[in-house]
Amino acid sequence: MQAAAAVAEQWAACADVLVEARAFPDVFTDLPLTAPDAVEFAVRAAVADLGVRLGVSARVVREQAHLAELLMVRAPTVWAYFREGELTAGHARVVADLLTGLPQDCWASLQEQVVARRALPVGRFRAQLRLVVAKLNPVDLAAAHQSAAMSRSVWIEPDRDGMALFIQRLPEQVAYRAYRHVDHLARRQARVPGECRTLPQLRADTAGDLLAGSLTARTGVGVTVAVTVPVQSLLGHSEQPGTLDGVIPIDAHTARELASHAPSFFRILTDPISSAVLDVDRDSYRPPADMDRLVRTLSPSCDFPGCGAPARACDLDHIQDWRHGGTTSVINLQPLCRDHHRLKHNSRWTVTRDPEPGHPPSNPHRTTWTSPTGHTRTNDPPPF
Ligand SMILES: [Zn+2]
């Protein structure tokens, strides 16, 4: 039960940090406090700050803050049990879920029922309390659906081994219609002679193609993939593995094949001598295409601590502001997703590029981020 208390502690910390950021925005942002989005950026910076400390995403910090605030206000007794470790986080989530959208005059009655049933396992606890809520507050199902539909959204969750989950929250009927459409197309493709993909694979490929707006993306036509191959391996002197897009390890043989044959691959040879190219400064603000690609390959994802947004979808940020003398060079550029790019420019989060001890300054460097409250986190570039 100590675990539950620790979770409650974390939820409370998340709620506190939001309150603090709203009360003292100048701690977190250097925007003038009269700016319309000063408080919003202060909250974002504070949420990112706590997220980095706890090792969770900004989304999780906001969700936990929301849960804590909801329980503190609407069910203080339940919150107290949770903080004492007398109620698990699973139970607390169920209660918060049931309280969402419940009219204020029902809060106290629900809380009584929760306390009476708190020893039940979480599944039965949820089932019984749903009935309680249905009696306390007989809902208009259409209205309930309408308000639930407000939360429709799309998001990505990184998975292992170069995979990611693409998730859509949709009204049920739209979701089923979409699934039937994808299934229909996949089954049609499955009848094509020579097609050897399984039905689940075909559905995934079809849905991916439809959403990516391209039926050629999967085959690689028109898509540039960077293949990194150690120069010794290319020459056949070593079996050191290479990478695809800086993240997916490939064996030396495959790396050699790709690097020598495929015209749509952008080749990067890694060798202590070749790093000289990293030092080329350009006069323009906008990096040329080859530099752009190289930066995104050296840092395959958004450089903000803990962010997994793929570099392909990121902005390139000048670590040292271009207007303040920062150069457009591989060393001074980093990929940042739009959210973290805006956060960097509108809050007291700062970033520096640190020379790696023992390496010449022309090598890929790592960056150190400092949060508004002085917490630092170092990002090592991926190994090549
Ligand atoms: Zn990011």
Boltz pocket constraint, residues with backbone or C-beta under 6 A from the ligand:
constraints:
  - pocket:
      binder: B
      contacts: [[A, 302], [A, 303], [A, 304], [A, 307], [A, 308], [A, 309], [A, 336], [A, 337], [A, 338], [A, 339], [A, 340]]
      max_distance: 6.0
